Amino acid sequence: MKYTYNTSGTCSRTINIEIENDKVVDVKFVGGCSGNLQGIGALVKGLTPEEVIARLEGIQCGMKGTSCPDQLAQALKEIRK
């Protein structure tokens, strides 16, 4: 399944997520720090959404109260509802 999540409070605007057989297959951020976000996408491939949430939820970028990794965790939590 493919999902699109509109971020809030970050430089990235959107996260495109693909999940198959309860594993993250692909993550692409639109906007934000390209190299760092490509790295995050590569690192979470093959993990379950729960593993990604456990690792990334709560990470903050400066004083924003969230971050691109945290927004990915929030997206996955929303998808799991």
mmCIF file of the N, C-alpha and C atoms, coordinates in Angstrom:
data_MODEL
# 
_entry.id   MODEL 
# 
loop_
_atom_site.group_PDB 
_atom_site.id 
_atom_site.type_symbol 
_atom_site.label_atom_id 
_atom_site.label_alt_id 
_atom_site.label_comp_id 
_atom_site.label_asym_id 
_atom_site.label_entity_id 
_atom_site.label_seq_id 
_atom_site.pdbx_PDB_ins_code 
_atom_site.Cartn_x 
_atom_site.Cartn_y 
_atom_site.Cartn_z 
_atom_site.occupancy 
_atom_site.B_iso_or_equiv 
_atom_site.pdbx_formal_charge 
_atom_site.auth_seq_id 
_atom_site.auth_comp_id 
_atom_site.auth_asym_id 
_atom_site.auth_atom_id 
_atom_site.pdbx_PDB_model_num 
ATOM 1   N N  . MET A 1 1  ? 0.835  -1.177 0.000  1.00 0.00 ? 1  MET A N  1 
ATOM 2   C CA . MET A 1 1  ? 0.000  0.000  0.000  1.00 0.00 ? 1  MET A CA 1 
ATOM 3   C C  . MET A 1 1  ? 0.883  1.245  0.000  1.00 0.00 ? 1  MET A C  1 
ATOM 4   N N  . LYS A 1 2  ? 0.434  2.244  -0.737 1.00 0.00 ? 2  LYS A N  1 
ATOM 5   C CA . LYS A 1 2  ? 1.148  3.511  -0.794 1.00 0.00 ? 2  LYS A CA 1 
ATOM 6   C C  . LYS A 1 2  ? 0.353  4.562  -0.039 1.00 0.00 ? 2  LYS A C  1 
ATOM 7   N N  . TYR A 1 3  ? 1.060  5.383  0.712  1.00 0.00 ? 3  TYR A N  1 
ATOM 8   C CA . TYR A 1 3  ? 0.448  6.414  1.522  1.00 0.00 ? 3  TYR A CA 1 
ATOM 9   C C  . TYR A 1 3  ? 1.184  7.735  1.296  1.00 0.00 ? 3  TYR A C  1 
ATOM 10  N N  . THR A 1 4  ? 0.451  8.828  1.429  1.00 0.00 ? 4  THR A N  1 
ATOM 11  C CA . THR A 1 4  ? 1.039  10.163 1.393  1.00 0.00 ? 4  THR A CA 1 
ATOM 12  C C  . THR A 1 4  ? 0.645  10.876 2.673  1.00 0.00 ? 4  THR A C  1 
ATOM 13  N N  . TYR A 1 5  ? 1.631  11.459 3.340  1.00 0.00 ? 5  TYR A N  1 
ATOM 14  C CA . TYR A 1 5  ? 1.404  12.161 4.601  1.00 0.00 ? 5  TYR A CA 1 
ATOM 15  C C  . TYR A 1 5  ? 1.919  13.586 4.461  1.00 0.00 ? 5  TYR A C  1 
ATOM 16  N N  . ASN A 1 6  ? 1.071  14.558 4.773  1.00 0.00 ? 6  ASN A N  1 
ATOM 17  C CA . ASN A 1 6  ? 1.473  15.958 4.761  1.00 0.00 ? 6  ASN A CA 1 
ATOM 18  C C  . ASN A 1 6  ? 2.049  16.311 6.127  1.00 0.00 ? 6  ASN A C  1 
ATOM 19  N N  . THR A 1 7  ? 3.301  16.718 6.139  1.00 0.00 ? 7  THR A N  1 
ATOM 20  C CA . THR A 1 7  ? 3.993  16.998 7.392  1.00 0.00 ? 7  THR A CA 1 
ATOM 21  C C  . THR A 1 7  ? 3.556  18.337 7.970  1.00 0.00 ? 7  THR A C  1 
ATOM 22  N N  . SER A 1 8  ? 3.923  18.538 9.223  1.00 0.00 ? 8  SER A N  1 
ATOM 23  C CA . SER A 1 8  ? 3.618  19.777 9.930  1.00 0.00 ? 8  SER A CA 1 
ATOM 24  C C  . SER A 1 8  ? 4.818  20.170 10.773 1.00 0.00 ? 8  SER A C  1 
ATOM 25  N N  . GLY A 1 9  ? 5.263  21.415 10.646 1.00 0.00 ? 9  GLY A N  1 
ATOM 26  C CA . GLY A 1 9  ? 6.336  21.922 11.491 1.00 0.00 ? 9  GLY A CA 1 
ATOM 27  C C  . GLY A 1 9  ? 7.735  21.567 11.041 1.00 0.00 ? 9  GLY A C  1 
ATOM 28  N N  . THR A 1 10 ? 7.890  21.095 9.798  1.00 0.00 ? 10 THR A N  1 
ATOM 29  C CA . THR A 1 10 ? 9.218  20.708 9.300  1.00 0.00 ? 10 THR A CA 1 
ATOM 30  C C  . THR A 1 10 ? 9.468  21.337 7.933  1.00 0.00 ? 10 THR A C  1 
ATOM 31  N N  . CYS A 1 11 ? 10.722 21.270 7.505  1.00 0.00 ? 11 CYS A N  1 
ATOM 32  C CA . CYS A 1 11 ? 11.081 21.770 6.163  1.00 0.00 ? 11 CYS A CA 1 
ATOM 33  C C  . CYS A 1 11 ? 10.495 20.887 5.073  1.00 0.00 ? 11 CYS A C  1 
ATOM 34  N N  . SER A 1 12 ? 10.430 19.588 5.321  1.00 0.00 ? 12 SER A N  1 
ATOM 35  C CA . SER A 1 12 ? 9.797  18.704 4.337  1.00 0.00 ? 12 SER A CA 1 
ATOM 36  C C  . SER A 1 12 ? 8.296  18.991 4.329  1.00 0.00 ? 12 SER A C  1 
ATOM 37  N N  . ARG A 1 13 ? 7.668  18.779 3.180  1.00 0.00 ? 13 ARG A N  1 
ATOM 38  C CA . ARG A 1 13 ? 6.245  19.079 3.037  1.00 0.00 ? 13 ARG A CA 1 
ATOM 39  C C  . ARG A 1 13 ? 5.380  17.828 3.033  1.00 0.00 ? 13 ARG A C  1 
ATOM 40  N N  . THR A 1 14 ? 5.931  16.748 2.492  1.00 0.00 ? 14 THR A N  1 
ATOM 41  C CA . THR A 1 14 ? 5.160  15.521 2.296  1.00 0.00 ? 14 THR A CA 1 
ATOM 42  C C  . THR A 1 14 ? 6.086  14.323 2.452  1.00 0.00 ? 14 THR A C  1 
ATOM 43  N N  . ILE A 1 15 ? 5.523  13.210 2.919  1.00 0.00 ? 15 ILE A N  1 
ATOM 44  C CA . ILE A 1 15 ? 6.256  11.946 2.966  1.00 0.00 ? 15 ILE A CA 1 
ATOM 45  C C  . ILE A 1 15 ? 5.434  10.922 2.196  1.00 0.00 ? 15 ILE A C  1 
ATOM 46  N N  . ASN A 1 16 ? 6.059  10.289 1.211  1.00 0.00 ? 16 ASN A N  1 
ATOM 47  C CA . ASN A 1 16 ? 5.428  9.190  0.467  1.00 0.00 ? 16 ASN A CA 1 
ATOM 48  C C  . ASN A 1 16 ? 5.986  7.888  1.019  1.00 0.00 ? 16 ASN A C  1 
ATOM 49  N N  . ILE A 1 17 ? 5.096  7.029  1.482  1.00 0.00 ? 17 ILE A N  1 
ATOM 50  C CA . ILE A 1 17 ? 5.479  5.799  2.171  1.00 0.00 ? 17 ILE A CA 1 
ATOM 51  C C  . ILE A 1 17 ? 4.841  4.606  1.472  1.00 0.00 ? 17 ILE A C  1 
ATOM 52  N N  . GLU A 1 18 ? 5.619  3.550  1.303  1.00 0.00 ? 18 GLU A N  1 
ATOM 53  C CA . GLU A 1 18 ? 5.085  2.308  0.752  1.00 0.00 ? 18 GLU A CA 1 
ATOM 54  C C  . GLU A 1 18 ? 5.347  1.188  1.745  1.00 0.00 ? 18 GLU A C  1 
ATOM 55  N N  . ILE A 1 19 ? 4.296  0.459  2.077  1.00 0.00 ? 19 ILE A N  1 
ATOM 56  C CA . ILE A 1 19 ? 4.382  -0.653 3.025  1.00 0.00 ? 19 ILE A CA 1 
ATOM 57  C C  . ILE A 1 19 ? 3.805  -1.901 2.360  1.00 0.00 ? 19 ILE A C  1 
ATOM 58  N N  . GLU A 1 20 ? 4.541  -3.006 2.440  1.00 0.00 ? 20 GLU A N  1 
ATOM 59  C CA . GLU A 1 20 ? 4.076  -4.294 1.936  1.00 0.00 ? 20 GLU A CA 1 
ATOM 60  C C  . GLU A 1 20 ? 4.437  -5.370 2.950  1.00 0.00 ? 20 GLU A C  1 
ATOM 61  N N  . ASN A 1 21 ? 3.513  -6.269 3.209  1.00 0.00 ? 21 ASN A N  1 
ATOM 62  C CA . ASN A 1 21 ? 3.731  -7.377 4.148  1.00 0.00 ? 21 ASN A CA 1 
ATOM 63  C C  . ASN A 1 21 ? 4.256  -6.884 5.492  1.00 0.00 ? 21 ASN A C  1 
ATOM 64  N N  . ASP A 1 22 ? 3.665  -5.791 5.980  1.00 0.00 ? 22 ASP A N  1 
ATOM 65  C CA . ASP A 1 22 ? 4.008  -5.183 7.271  1.00 0.00 ? 22 ASP A CA 1 
ATOM 66  C C  . ASP A 1 22 ? 5.476  -4.751 7.360  1.00 0.00 ? 22 ASP A C  1 
ATOM 67  N N  . LYS A 1 23 ? 6.076  -4.388 6.244  1.00 0.00 ? 23 LYS A N  1 
ATOM 68  C CA . LYS A 1 23 ? 7.450  -3.879 6.198  1.00 0.00 ? 23 LYS A CA 1 
ATOM 69  C C  . LYS A 1 23 ? 7.470  -2.596 5.373  1.00 0.00 ? 23 LYS A C  1 
ATOM 70  N N  . VAL A 1 24 ? 8.304  -1.662 5.796  1.00 0.00 ? 24 VAL A N  1 
ATOM 71  C CA . VAL A 1 24 ? 8.484  -0.438 5.032  1.00 0.00 ? 24 VAL A CA 1 
ATOM 72  C C  . VAL A 1 24 ? 9.319  -0.785 3.805  1.00 0.00 ? 24 VAL A C  1 
ATOM 73  N N  . VAL A 1 25 ? 8.784  -0.506 2.622  1.00 0.00 ? 25 VAL A N  1 
ATOM 74  C CA . VAL A 1 25 ? 9.451  -0.818 1.369  1.00 0.00 ? 25 VAL A CA 1 
ATOM 75  C C  . VAL A 1 25 ? 10.145 0.419  0.808  1.00 0.00 ? 25 VAL A C  1 
ATOM 76  N N  . ASP A 1 26 ? 9.515  1.592  0.986  1.00 0.00 ? 26 ASP A N  1 
ATOM 77  C CA . ASP A 1 26 ? 10.079 2.813  0.431  1.00 0.00 ? 26 ASP A CA 1 
ATOM 78  C C  . ASP A 1 26 ? 9.568  4.022  1.200  1.00 0.00 ? 26 ASP A C  1 
ATOM 79  N N  . VAL A 1 27 ? 10.443 5.006  1.391  1.00 0.00 ? 27 VAL A N  1 
ATOM 80  C CA . VAL A 1 27 ? 10.080 6.279  2.007  1.00 0.00 ? 27 VAL A CA 1 
ATOM 81  C C  . VAL A 1 27 ? 10.765 7.374  1.216  1.00 0.00 ? 27 VAL A C  1 
ATOM 82  N N  . LYS A 1 28 ? 9.971  8.348  0.766  1.00 0.00 ? 28 LYS A N  1 
ATOM 83  C CA . LYS A 1 28 ? 10.520 9.494  0.058  1.00 0.00 ? 28 LYS A CA 1 
ATOM 84  C C  . LYS A 1 28 ? 9.926  10.767 0.650  1.00 0.00 ? 28 LYS A C  1 
ATOM 85  N N  . PHE A 1 29 ? 10.807 11.670 1.057  1.00 0.00 ? 29 PHE A N  1 
ATOM 86  C CA . PHE A 1 29 ? 10.394 12.968 1.576  1.00 0.00 ? 29 PHE A CA 1 
ATOM 87  C C  . PHE A 1 29 ? 10.403 13.973 0.424  1.00 0.00 ? 29 PHE A C  1 
ATOM 88  N N  . VAL A 1 30 ? 9.440  14.882 0.425  1.00 0.00 ? 30 VAL A N  1 
ATOM 89  C CA . VAL A 1 30 ? 9.404  15.983 -0.532 1.00 0.00 ? 30 VAL A CA 1 
ATOM 90  C C  . VAL A 1 30 ? 9.762  17.240 0.237  1.00 0.00 ? 30 VAL A C  1 
ATOM 91  N N  . GLY A 1 31 ? 10.847 17.893 -0.173 1.00 0.00 ? 31 GLY A N  1 
ATOM 92  C CA . GLY A 1 31 ? 11.350 19.054 0.553  1.00 0.00 ? 31 GLY A CA 1 
ATOM 93  C C  . GLY A 1 31 ? 12.292 18.609 1.658  1.00 0.00 ? 31 GLY A C  1 
ATOM 94  N N  . GLY A 1 32 ? 12.873 19.564 2.336  1.00 0.00 ? 32 GLY A N  1 
ATOM 95  C CA . GLY A 1 32 ? 13.777 19.250 3.434  1.00 0.00 ? 32 GLY A CA 1 
ATOM 96  C C  . GLY A 1 32 ? 15.194 19.005 2.970  1.00 0.00 ? 32 GLY A C  1 
ATOM 97  N N  . CYS A 1 33 ? 16.007 18.455 3.846  1.00 0.00 ? 33 CYS A N  1 
ATOM 98  C CA . CYS A 1 33 ? 17.433 18.198 3.598  1.00 0.00 ? 33 CYS A CA 1 
ATOM 99  C C  . CYS A 1 33 ? 17.591 16.882 2.830  1.00 0.00 ? 33 CYS A C  1 
ATOM 100 N N  . SER A 1 34 ? 17.748 16.978 1.549  1.00 0.00 ? 34 SER A N  1 
ATOM 101 C CA . SER A 1 34 ? 17.699 15.821 0.660  1.00 0.00 ? 34 SER A CA 1 
ATOM 102 C C  . SER A 1 34 ? 18.583 14.651 1.090  1.00 0.00 ? 34 SER A C  1 
ATOM 103 N N  . GLY A 1 35 ? 19.858 14.909 1.320  1.00 0.00 ? 35 GLY A N  1 
ATOM 104 C CA . GLY A 1 35 ? 20.769 13.813 1.665  1.00 0.00 ? 35 GLY A CA 1 
ATOM 105 C C  . GLY A 1 35 ? 20.385 13.128 2.962  1.00 0.00 ? 35 GLY A C  1 
ATOM 106 N N  . ASN A 1 36 ? 20.081 13.912 3.991  1.00 0.00 ? 36 ASN A N  1 
ATOM 107 C CA . ASN A 1 36 ? 19.702 13.332 5.279  1.00 0.00 ? 36 ASN A CA 1 
ATOM 108 C C  . ASN A 1 36 ? 18.414 12.520 5.163  1.00 0.00 ? 36 ASN A C  1 
ATOM 109 N N  . LEU A 1 37 ? 17.461 13.055 4.423  1.00 0.00 ? 37 LEU A N  1 
ATOM 110 C CA . LEU A 1 37 ? 16.176 12.365 4.314  1.00 0.00 ? 37 LEU A CA 1 
ATOM 111 C C  . LEU A 1 37 ? 16.257 11.127 3.438  1.00 0.00 ? 37 LEU A C  1 
ATOM 112 N N  . GLN A 1 38 ? 17.128 11.125 2.437  1.00 0.00 ? 38 GLN A N  1 
ATOM 113 C CA . GLN A 1 38 ? 17.362 9.903  1.677  1.00 0.00 ? 38 GLN A CA 1 
ATOM 114 C C  . GLN A 1 38 ? 17.988 8.843  2.587  1.00 0.00 ? 38 GLN A C  1 
ATOM 115 N N  . GLY A 1 39 ? 18.867 9.281  3.471  1.00 0.00 ? 39 GLY A N  1 
ATOM 116 C CA . GLY A 1 39 ? 19.497 8.362  4.425  1.00 0.00 ? 39 GLY A CA 1 
ATOM 117 C C  . GLY A 1 39 ? 18.477 7.749  5.360  1.00 0.00 ? 39 GLY A C  1 
ATOM 118 N N  . ILE A 1 40 ? 17.577 8.553  5.881  1.00 0.00 ? 40 ILE A N  1 
ATOM 119 C CA . ILE A 1 40 ? 16.532 8.026  6.758  1.00 0.00 ? 40 ILE A CA 1 
ATOM 120 C C  . ILE A 1 40 ? 15.691 7.008  6.005  1.00 0.00 ? 40 ILE A C  1 
ATOM 121 N N  . GLY A 1 41 ? 15.308 7.336  4.780  1.00 0.00 ? 41 GLY A N  1 
ATOM 122 C CA . GLY A 1 41 ? 14.514 6.410  3.968  1.00 0.00 ? 41 GLY A CA 1 
ATOM 123 C C  . GLY A 1 41 ? 15.220 5.080  3.768  1.00 0.00 ? 41 GLY A C  1 
ATOM 124 N N  . ALA A 1 42 ? 16.533 5.139  3.515  1.00 0.00 ? 42 ALA A N  1 
ATOM 125 C CA . ALA A 1 42 ? 17.304 3.903  3.307  1.00 0.00 ? 42 ALA A CA 1 
ATOM 126 C C  . ALA A 1 42 ? 17.406 3.096  4.597  1.00 0.00 ? 42 ALA A C  1 
ATOM 127 N N  . LEU A 1 43 ? 17.572 3.777  5.724  1.00 0.00 ? 43 LEU A N  1 
ATOM 128 C CA . LEU A 1 43 ? 17.751 3.077  7.001  1.00 0.00 ? 43 LEU A CA 1 
ATOM 129 C C  . LEU A 1 43 ? 16.486 2.384  7.507  1.00 0.00 ? 43 LEU A C  1 
ATOM 130 N N  . VAL A 1 44 ? 15.320 2.894  7.144  1.00 0.00 ? 44 VAL A N  1 
ATOM 131 C CA . VAL A 1 44 ? 14.085 2.290  7.652  1.00 0.00 ? 44 VAL A CA 1 
ATOM 132 C C  . VAL A 1 44 ? 13.532 1.193  6.739  1.00 0.00 ? 44 VAL A C  1 
ATOM 133 N N  . LYS A 1 45 ? 14.087 1.045  5.548  1.00 0.00 ? 45 LYS A N  1 
ATOM 134 C CA . LYS A 1 45 ? 13.611 -0.011 4.649  1.00 0.00 ? 45 LYS A CA 1 
ATOM 135 C C  . LYS A 1 45 ? 13.790 -1.381 5.298  1.00 0.00 ? 45 LYS A C  1 
ATOM 136 N N  . GLY A 1 46 ? 12.749 -2.189 5.207  1.00 0.00 ? 46 GLY A N  1 
ATOM 137 C CA . GLY A 1 46 ? 12.789 -3.529 5.766  1.00 0.00 ? 46 GLY A CA 1 
ATOM 138 C C  . GLY A 1 46 ? 12.328 -3.623 7.206  1.00 0.00 ? 46 GLY A C  1 
ATOM 139 N N  . LEU A 1 47 ? 12.129 -2.482 7.862  1.00 0.00 ? 47 LEU A N  1 
ATOM 140 C CA . LEU A 1 47 ? 11.651 -2.480 9.243  1.00 0.00 ? 47 LEU A CA 1 
ATOM 141 C C  . LEU A 1 47 ? 10.129 -2.480 9.263  1.00 0.00 ? 47 LEU A C  1 
ATOM 142 N N  . THR A 1 48 ? 9.551  -2.946 10.363 1.00 0.00 ? 48 THR A N  1 
ATOM 143 C CA . THR A 1 48 ? 8.110  -2.828 10.531 1.00 0.00 ? 48 THR A CA 1 
ATOM 144 C C  . THR A 1 48 ? 7.796  -1.390 10.922 1.00 0.00 ? 48 THR A C  1 
ATOM 145 N N  . PRO A 1 49 ? 6.573  -0.945 10.681 1.00 0.00 ? 49 PRO A N  1 
ATOM 146 C CA . PRO A 1 49 ? 6.202  0.399  11.117 1.00 0.00 ? 49 PRO A CA 1 
ATOM 147 C C  . PRO A 1 49 ? 6.441  0.609  12.620 1.00 0.00 ? 49 PRO A C  1 
ATOM 148 N N  . GLU A 1 50 ? 6.182  -0.409 13.417 1.00 0.00 ? 50 GLU A N  1 
ATOM 149 C CA . GLU A 1 50 ? 6.380  -0.290 14.864 1.00 0.00 ? 50 GLU A CA 1 
ATOM 150 C C  . GLU A 1 50 ? 7.850  -0.061 15.216 1.00 0.00 ? 50 GLU A C  1 
ATOM 151 N N  . GLU A 1 51 ? 8.744  -0.730 14.511 1.00 0.00 ? 51 GLU A N  1 
ATOM 152 C CA . GLU A 1 51 ? 10.183 -0.533 14.752 1.00 0.00 ? 51 GLU A CA 1 
ATOM 153 C C  . GLU A 1 51 ? 10.599 0.889  14.393 1.00 0.00 ? 51 GLU A C  1 
ATOM 154 N N  . VAL A 1 52 ? 10.078 1.396  13.291 1.00 0.00 ? 52 VAL A N  1 
ATOM 155 C CA . VAL A 1 52 ? 10.407 2.767  12.873 1.00 0.00 ? 52 VAL A CA 1 
ATOM 156 C C  . VAL A 1 52 ? 9.877  3.756  13.899 1.00 0.00 ? 52 VAL A C  1 
ATOM 157 N N  . ILE A 1 53 ? 8.645  3.575  14.327 1.00 0.00 ? 53 ILE A N  1 
ATOM 158 C CA . ILE A 1 53 ? 8.043  4.469  15.321 1.00 0.00 ? 53 ILE A CA 1 
ATOM 159 C C  . ILE A 1 53 ? 8.874  4.472  16.598 1.00 0.00 ? 53 ILE A C  1 
ATOM 160 N N  . ALA A 1 54 ? 9.256  3.302  17.074 1.00 0.00 ? 54 ALA A N  1 
ATOM 161 C CA . ALA A 1 54 ? 10.033 3.197  18.321 1.00 0.00 ? 54 ALA A CA 1 
ATOM 162 C C  . ALA A 1 54 ? 11.374 3.919  18.212 1.00 0.00 ? 54 ALA A C  1 
ATOM 163 N N  . ARG A 1 55 ? 11.984 3.903  17.046 1.00 0.00 ? 55 ARG A N  1 
ATOM 164 C CA . ARG A 1 55 ? 13.295 4.523  16.871 1.00 0.00 ? 55 ARG A CA 1 
ATOM 165 C C  . ARG A 1 55 ? 13.232 6.027  16.621 1.00 0.00 ? 55 ARG A C  1 
ATOM 166 N N  . LEU A 1 56 ? 12.189 6.509  15.947 1.00 0.00 ? 56 LEU A N  1 
ATOM 167 C CA . LEU A 1 56 ? 12.182 7.888  15.476 1.00 0.00 ? 56 LEU A CA 1 
ATOM 168 C C  . LEU A 1 56 ? 11.245 8.837  16.217 1.00 0.00 ? 56 LEU A C  1 
ATOM 169 N N  . GLU A 1 57 ? 10.229 8.311  16.870 1.00 0.00 ? 57 GLU A N  1 
ATOM 170 C CA . GLU A 1 57 ? 9.257  9.181  17.530 1.00 0.00 ? 57 GLU A CA 1 
ATOM 171 C C  . GLU A 1 57 ? 9.932  10.026 18.603 1.00 0.00 ? 57 GLU A C  1 
ATOM 172 N N  . GLY A 1 58 ? 9.622  11.310 18.602 1.00 0.00 ? 58 GLY A N  1 
ATOM 173 C CA . GLY A 1 58 ? 10.117 12.215 19.635 1.00 0.00 ? 58 GLY A CA 1 
ATOM 174 C C  . GLY A 1 58 ? 11.400 12.939 19.285 1.00 0.00 ? 58 GLY A C  1 
ATOM 175 N N  . ILE A 1 59 ? 12.043 12.602 18.177 1.00 0.00 ? 59 ILE A N  1 
ATOM 176 C CA . ILE A 1 59 ? 13.256 13.313 17.766 1.00 0.00 ? 59 ILE A CA 1 
ATOM 177 C C  . ILE A 1 59 ? 12.850 14.734 17.380 1.00 0.00 ? 59 ILE A C  1 
ATOM 178 N N  . GLN A 1 60 ? 13.616 15.710 17.870 1.00 0.00 ? 60 GLN A N  1 
ATOM 179 C CA . GLN A 1 60 ? 13.305 17.107 17.589 1.00 0.00 ? 60 GLN A CA 1 
ATOM 180 C C  . GLN A 1 60 ? 14.387 17.762 16.753 1.00 0.00 ? 60 GLN A C  1 
ATOM 181 N N  . CYS A 1 61 ? 13.992 18.736 15.947 1.00 0.00 ? 61 CYS A N  1 
ATOM 182 C CA . CYS A 1 61 ? 14.911 19.530 15.134 1.00 0.00 ? 61 CYS A CA 1 
ATOM 183 C C  . CYS A 1 61 ? 14.886 20.947 15.701 1.00 0.00 ? 61 CYS A C  1 
ATOM 184 N N  . GLY A 1 62 ? 15.952 21.323 16.401 1.00 0.00 ? 62 GLY A N  1 
ATOM 185 C CA . GLY A 1 62 ? 15.994 22.655 17.003 1.00 0.00 ? 62 GLY A CA 1 
ATOM 186 C C  . GLY A 1 62 ? 14.849 22.849 17.977 1.00 0.00 ? 62 GLY A C  1 
ATOM 187 N N  . MET A 1 63 ? 14.197 23.981 17.859 1.00 0.00 ? 63 MET A N  1 
ATOM 188 C CA . MET A 1 63 ? 13.092 24.327 18.767 1.00 0.00 ? 63 MET A CA 1 
ATOM 189 C C  . MET A 1 63 ? 11.723 24.046 18.151 1.00 0.00 ? 63 MET A C  1 
ATOM 190 N N  . LYS A 1 64 ? 11.688 23.283 17.092 1.00 0.00 ? 64 LYS A N  1 
ATOM 191 C CA . LYS A 1 64 ? 10.442 23.049 16.357 1.00 0.00 ? 64 LYS A CA 1 
ATOM 192 C C  . LYS A 1 64 ? 9.458  22.149 17.097 1.00 0.00 ? 64 LYS A C  1 
ATOM 193 N N  . GLY A 1 65 ? 9.933  21.317 18.007 1.00 0.00 ? 65 GLY A N  1 
ATOM 194 C CA . GLY A 1 65 ? 9.048  20.384 18.693 1.00 0.00 ? 65 GLY A CA 1 
ATOM 195 C C  . GLY A 1 65 ? 8.774  19.117 17.896 1.00 0.00 ? 65 GLY A C  1 
ATOM 196 N N  . THR A 1 66 ? 9.327  19.023 16.721 1.00 0.00 ? 66 THR A N  1 
ATOM 197 C CA . THR A 1 66 ? 9.195  17.843 15.867 1.00 0.00 ? 66 THR A CA 1 
ATOM 198 C C  . THR A 1 66 ? 10.397 17.823 14.929 1.00 0.00 ? 66 THR A C  1 
ATOM 199 N N  . SER A 1 67 ? 10.412 16.885 14.017 1.00 0.00 ? 67 SER A N  1 
ATOM 200 C CA . SER A 1 67 ? 11.486 16.761 13.027 1.00 0.00 ? 67 SER A CA 1 
ATOM 201 C C  . SER A 1 67 ? 10.956 15.903 11.887 1.00 0.00 ? 67 SER A C  1 
ATOM 202 N N  . CYS A 1 68 ? 11.725 15.817 10.822 1.00 0.00 ? 68 CYS A N  1 
ATOM 203 C CA . CYS A 1 68 ? 11.313 14.935 9.723  1.00 0.00 ? 68 CYS A CA 1 
ATOM 204 C C  . CYS A 1 68 ? 11.224 13.470 10.183 1.00 0.00 ? 68 CYS A C  1 
ATOM 205 N N  . PRO A 1 69 ? 12.207 12.963 10.964 1.00 0.00 ? 69 PRO A N  1 
ATOM 206 C CA . PRO A 1 69 ? 12.058 11.593 11.458 1.00 0.00 ? 69 PRO A CA 1 
ATOM 207 C C  . PRO A 1 69 ? 10.816 11.423 12.340 1.00 0.00 ? 69 PRO A C  1 
ATOM 208 N N  . ASP A 1 70 ? 10.553 12.398 13.206 1.00 0.00 ? 70 ASP A N  1 
ATOM 209 C CA . ASP A 1 70 ? 9.365  12.336 14.061 1.00 0.00 ? 70 ASP A CA 1 
ATOM 210 C C  . ASP A 1 70 ? 8.097  12.368 13.216 1.00 0.00 ? 70 ASP A C  1 
ATOM 211 N N  . GLN A 1 71 ? 8.091  13.166 12.153 1.00 0.00 ? 71 GLN A N  1 
ATOM 212 C CA . GLN A 1 71 ? 6.922  13.214 11.279 1.00 0.00 ? 71 GLN A CA 1 
ATOM 213 C C  . GLN A 1 71 ? 6.699  11.875 10.578 1.00 0.00 ? 71 GLN A C  1 
ATOM 214 N N  . LEU A 1 72 ? 7.778  11.186 10.236 1.00 0.00 ? 72 LEU A N  1 
ATOM 215 C CA . LEU A 1 72 ? 7.644  9.838  9.670  1.00 0.00 ? 72 LEU A CA 1 
ATOM 216 C C  . LEU A 1 72 ? 6.991  8.908  10.688 1.00 0.00 ? 72 LEU A C  1 
ATOM 217 N N  . ALA A 1 73 ? 7.421  8.990  11.935 1.00 0.00 ? 73 ALA A N  1 
ATOM 218 C CA . ALA A 1 73 ? 6.806  8.174  12.993 1.00 0.00 ? 73 ALA A CA 1 
ATOM 219 C C  . ALA A 1 73 ? 5.326  8.514  13.138 1.00 0.00 ? 73 ALA A C  1 
ATOM 220 N N  . GLN A 1 74 ? 4.991  9.802  13.104 1.00 0.00 ? 74 GLN A N  1 
ATOM 221 C CA . GLN A 1 74 ? 3.591  10.215 13.225 1.00 0.00 ? 74 GLN A CA 1 
ATOM 222 C C  . GLN A 1 74 ? 2.766  9.704  12.044 1.00 0.00 ? 74 GLN A C  1 
ATOM 223 N N  . ALA A 1 75 ? 3.352  9.746  10.858 1.00 0.00 ? 75 ALA A N  1 
ATOM 224 C CA . ALA A 1 75 ? 2.663  9.228  9.669  1.00 0.00 ? 75 ALA A CA 1 
ATOM 225 C C  . ALA A 1 75 ? 2.366  7.747  9.825  1.00 0.00 ? 75 ALA A C  1 
ATOM 226 N N  . LEU A 1 76 ? 3.347  6.998  10.285 1.00 0.00 ? 76 LEU A N  1 
ATOM 227 C CA . LEU A 1 76 ? 3.162  5.551  10.456 1.00 0.00 ? 76 LEU A CA 1 
ATOM 228 C C  . LEU A 1 76 ? 2.133  5.253  11.538 1.00 0.00 ? 76 LEU A C  1 
ATOM 229 N N  . LYS A 1 77 ? 2.106  6.049  12.591 1.00 0.00 ? 77 LYS A N  1 
ATOM 230 C CA . LYS A 1 77 ? 1.083  5.866  13.623 1.00 0.00 ? 77 LYS A CA 1 
ATOM 231 C C  . LYS A 1 77 ? -0.308 6.107  13.048 1.00 0.00 ? 77 LYS A C  1 
ATOM 232 N N  . GLU A 1 78 ? -0.433 7.125  12.216 1.00 0.00 ? 78 GLU A N  1 
ATOM 233 C CA . GLU A 1 78 ? -1.719 7.419  11.593 1.00 0.00 ? 78 GLU A CA 1 
ATOM 234 C C  . GLU A 1 78 ? -2.144 6.288  10.649 1.00 0.00 ? 78 GLU A C  1 
ATOM 235 N N  . ILE A 1 79 ? -1.205 5.770  9.897  1.00 0.00 ? 79 ILE A N  1 
ATOM 236 C CA . ILE A 1 79 ? -1.491 4.671  8.973  1.00 0.00 ? 79 ILE A CA 1 
ATOM 237 C C  . ILE A 1 79 ? -1.977 3.442  9.747  1.00 0.00 ? 79 ILE A C  1 
ATOM 238 N N  . ARG A 1 80 ? -1.412 3.206  10.926 1.00 0.00 ? 80 ARG A N  1 
ATOM 239 C CA . ARG A 1 80 ? -1.740 2.016  11.722 1.00 0.00 ? 80 ARG A CA 1 
ATOM 240 C C  . ARG A 1 80 ? -3.103 2.078  12.361 1.00 0.00 ? 80 ARG A C  1 
ATOM 241 N N  . LYS A 1 81 ? -3.741 3.242  12.387 1.00 0.00 ? 81 LYS A N  1 
ATOM 242 C CA . LYS A 1 81 ? -5.073 3.379  13.009 1.00 0.00 ? 81 LYS A CA 1 
ATOM 243 C C  . LYS A 1 81 ? -6.096 2.567  12.284 1.00 0.00 ? 81 LYS A C  1 
# 
